Amino acid sequence: MVAAAMAAGCVIGVDLGGTKLLAGAVDERLQVHHRAYRLARTDDTTAVLETILDAVLEAREAVGGDVRAVGLGIPCLIAPETGVAMRCNHLPLVDVPVRDIVADRLGLPVAVDNDANAAMLAEWRHGAARGASDAVLLTLGTGIGGGLVVGGRLVRGARGGAAELGHMVIAAGGLPCPGNCEGRGCLEAYVSGMALGREGLRVAREAPDSALGRALAAGREITGALVTELTHDGDTVAGEVMGHMGERLGIGITTLVNVFDPEVVVVGGGVIAAGELLLGPAREVVARHALRPARDHVRIVPARFGAESGMLGAAVLALELVG
Amino acid sequence: MVAAAMAAGCVIGVDLGGTKLLAGAVDERLQVHHRAYRLARTDDTTAVLETILDAVLEAREAVGGDVRAVGLGIPCLIAPETGVAMRCNHLPLVDVPVRDIVADRLGLPVAVDNDANAAMLAEWRHGAARGASDAVLLTLGTGIGGGLVVGGRLVRGARGGAAELGHMVIAAGGLPCPGNCEGRGCLEAYVSGMALGREGLRVAREAPDSALGRALAAGREITGALVTELTHDGDTVAGEVMGHMGERLGIGITTLVNVFDPEVVVVGGGVIAAGELLLGPAREVVARHALRPARDHVRIVPARFGAESGMLGAAVLALELVG
């Protein structure tokens, strides 16, 4: 009973990824009272929607049923006015009126936005970019998610397609983009969990005596997460791969600093677990190569909410909807 | 008398470049009633300010003295609230309260902004970006000037340093930036009058039988303007240099489309005299490499006001100041 009383007036934030889903019952102070985890089923639209609903119902029940609204952060291009998912790289949500479907089924107000926008919102309202009028978010997961605040407002672009920061071209004629993109030399090809795994595999072959090389010989898959782990463990070769990725990150941030003159650049996503081993080299590149005075003022910092920024941002969407 | 009557209520817009100055007496319909040209004197601060005042006085006298306000577009970092020029790459205007000095001397309201912001304002209010909520301007002169409109507002950044679009990094580890910048691989190193002259000289040496090669043999300086002229005249080699620069421009615009999802990208400055010979290859790169749906909707168009967009934008600043 106490838990339910404490949770009165909660909202539910849902972060839907390409492979998994996190729903949280969250109060106005952004305290999380319950977390519901699901695998995101990717086979058909109905299954995805049922997974969302199922997780929301679990979270609602856990806080005694008293929920004011639901926020959804989904990895799709969203029509801001209607909450329709127009395009989606990883899930079967194309031309699906997600907002209205979920609202009808739950009988609750529902807000929908892109997952990276939601993460930016969480960091901007309550996290590492709090109080900034101009801020940039890069979430480094398998790929890159981006969020932008310009002049005190979230940037969505003319058709909701803005802030695709992983698709800034940093190497003309470079690597084909691994994302759902026909570009070459995109930041995402050099700075992401995927890129970290690729480079980790390359050096594992070149340096069989390194921890990475031994992991490869032992039959382990060389992933970005493994490179991050071995960097933490002090493996020099893994650390060099991470440091080089930090420099490439710094090149991307240099462009962002020159274009936006932001107060703060927030870096989140799984790869930020490497912390200063990633951010240190990035900061050095920006300090040398970006324009003054922007480079002298900008802060480059890790995200506050880590892997939960998307879920918390979705909760903020819901709070602001009924707020 | 008729001219003076027609010009009642004019403002004066001033575009101050690194080497020359244009002041225009402009009415609310953006008709120009008088143009005053000066060389911008770069030796000391007082001389620059006197040149501005002198040109404004000529324009004011030419329209019978009835002038409501003055707008200044200057190639400096401007403090938006105070009109102080904080940094300036080409002129001795550092920590100079330009707005207040000019206003005191003239007894008129004065608005000051960066010259590229002024050009963006002219194109946005009255030119090629009219009606757009999200627009980008690239002016290709000796270097690159940039302007941004996001969500219906001009973007200045946290400290006035935003929209340095010439300093997006398109080639990590590439050419040292020729601008007043310590970066490498900046767009400006590949797409500008300066880059065009450099590439023109390179191919003139490689192809002595081309028009460019003959110009070099005849002792002409190989400038961006000459390459543009020979491209127009049908010289294949010059056309290839221009086409390659158009492709590099397309790479920069690809980043801008992916970051901003704009309705329109406006390209101005002296190099746009090459027209479709520059924009055609740029559009092809964007159509292949940028993300959908942004690439399918964005228009890539020449500036409407050409070399006068800075002056007209400064006039718009003045018009908006007095309302």
Interface residues (C-beta under 8 A of the other chain):
Chain A: L77 M86 R87 A132 S133 D134 G146 L148 V150 G151 R153 V155 R156 G157 A158 R159 G160 G161 A162 A163 E164 L165 H167 M168 V169 I170 A171 A172 G174 C181 E182 G183 R184 G185 Y190 R248 I251 G252 T254 T255 N258 V259 F260 D261 P262 E263 R288 H289 A290 L291 R292 P293 A294 H297
Chain B: L77 M86 R87 A132 S133 D134 G146 L148 V150 G151 R153 V155 R156 G157 A158 R159 G160 G161 A162 A163 E164 L165 H167 M168 V169 I170 A171 A172 G174 C181 E182 G183 R184 G185 Y190 R248 I251 G252 T254 T255 N258 V259 F260 D261 P262 E263 R288 H289 A290 L291 R292 P293 A294 H297
